[in-house]
Amino acid sequence: MGKVAVALAAILVLMPLGVRAADLVVWWEKGFYPQEDAAVRETIAAFEQKTGKQVELTFYEQAELPGKLEAALEAGQPPDFAYGGVIASNITQWAFEDRLVDLTEPVGSLAGLFDPDALA
């Protein structure tokens, strides 16, 4: 979880702010173990404390997340950040439809914190 926590913190700092009650909206795939969700909550809490930003964190079941994301994209109200193992299969289609944000420039010097395949 260490690399994921570092990557999440970096992404949360770099993501554009949504026009919502919270400064950032994060949708996360519910973990298989309570400790996984607790680690994400701790990372979000540390980010909020350090930055003063408010994060709306929602956990979704693995099978539920892709449909929620598709509906949010169709409505023009996607979260600022989403994480889930099963959404990887949707990324190619969303990229083709120009629904993803290019983070090359904002990531800049933090690129070393990310898996090179994820950046590609």
Secondary structure, 3 states (H helix, E strand, C coil): CHHHHHHHHHHHHHCCCCCCCCCEEEEEECCCCHHHHHHHHHHHHHHHHHHCCCEEEEEECCCCHHHHHHHHHHCCCCCCEEECCCCHHHHHHHHHCCCCCCCHHHHHHHHHHCCHHHHC
